[in-house]
Amino acid sequence: MAISIDEVRYIARLARLEFTPAEEQLLAEQMSKILDYVAKLNELDTRNVPPMSHVLDLYNVLREDVVEQRISHEEALRNAPSADSDYFRVPKVIE
């Protein structure tokens, strides 16, 4: 499928891009090759191929949500390099 220079200019205008005439010619050739490849892929029979979200056979391995004992407020502040009565003290970031 051949892409014309006018189509390249139209797509470039939509994308707010500017190309030299040599770049437009190169893009027309490259886009034509891409569309030819996609057309070749469309010739494949994929009726018996299940849809997938990733090319690799991956799945999420998640642990069970288990309620555990949390540390107390005082224990958390005890390990802080600097703490106020109820809060962690950190250096000022915004001036």
C-alpha distance (Angstrom), angle and dihedral (degrees) to the residues before:
residue distance angle dihedral
M1 . . .
A2 3.78 . .
I3 3.79 120.7 .
S4 3.78 114.2 -150.9
I5 3.79 126.0 -137.7
D6 3.82 88.3 -114.0
E7 3.82 90.1 57.4
V8 3.80 90.4 49.5
R9 3.81 90.0 50.7
Y10 3.82 90.5 48.1
I11 3.81 92.2 51.0
A12 3.81 90.7 44.7
R13 3.80 90.5 51.6
L14 3.82 90.7 50.9
A15 3.81 89.3 50.8
R16 3.81 91.4 43.9
L17 3.82 91.3 -120.5
E18 3.78 130.3 140.6
F19 3.79 125.0 -151.7
T20 3.77 136.2 -177.9
P21 3.83 117.1 -116.1
A22 3.82 89.6 -103.1
E23 3.82 90.7 52.2
E24 3.80 90.8 47.8
Q25 3.81 90.0 53.8
L26 3.81 91.8 48.1
L27 3.81 91.9 47.8
A28 3.80 91.5 49.3
E29 3.81 90.0 53.8
Q30 3.82 93.6 45.3
M31 3.80 94.0 46.4
S32 3.80 90.2 48.7
K33 3.81 90.4 53.2
I34 3.82 90.6 49.5
L35 3.80 92.2 51.2
D36 3.82 90.8 46.4
Y37 3.80 89.2 53.9
V38 3.81 91.9 49.0
A39 3.81 89.6 49.8
K40 3.81 88.9 52.6
L41 3.82 89.9 51.4
N42 3.81 89.6 51.5
E43 3.81 88.5 61.8
L44 3.81 90.8 67.0
D45 3.79 119.0 100.7
T46 3.82 105.5 -124.3
R47 3.80 99.0 164.4
N48 3.81 93.4 113.6
V49 3.80 96.1 40.7
P50 3.81 112.2 100.6
P51 3.79 116.6 -132.2
M52 3.77 116.0 -104.7
S53 3.76 137.3 -172.7
H54 3.80 95.5 -144.6
V55 3.79 136.1 25.6
L56 3.79 91.8 -127.8
D57 3.78 123.2 68.3
L58 3.81 95.3 -111.2
Y59 3.76 131.5 153.9
N60 3.79 134.0 177.2
V61 3.76 116.2 -99.7
L62 3.77 107.1 -157.0
R63 3.77 128.6 172.7
E64 3.76 121.8 -126.2
D65 3.77 117.0 -93.2
V66 3.78 104.8 -109.7
V67 3.79 124.2 178.0
E68 3.79 109.1 -126.7
Q69 3.78 134.6 -179.7
R70 3.78 111.0 -84.8
I71 3.77 124.6 -147.7
S72 3.76 116.8 -104.7
H73 3.78 124.8 -108.6
E74 3.80 90.9 -107.9
E75 3.83 92.5 50.9
A76 3.80 91.1 52.1
L77 3.80 93.0 49.7
R78 3.80 91.5 45.9
N79 3.85 90.0 68.0
A80 3.81 94.8 46.5
P81 3.82 117.0 109.1
S82 3.79 88.3 -137.6
A83 3.78 127.7 13.2
D84 3.77 139.8 168.9
S85 3.80 120.8 -148.1
D86 3.83 93.4 -77.3
Y87 3.82 106.4 4.3
F88 3.80 144.0 57.7
R89 3.80 111.5 -108.7
V90 3.81 114.1 -135.7
P91 3.80 132.8 175.8
K92 3.79 116.3 -89.8
V93 3.81 109.7 -95.3
I94 3.82 103.8 179.5
E95 3.77 119.9 56.9
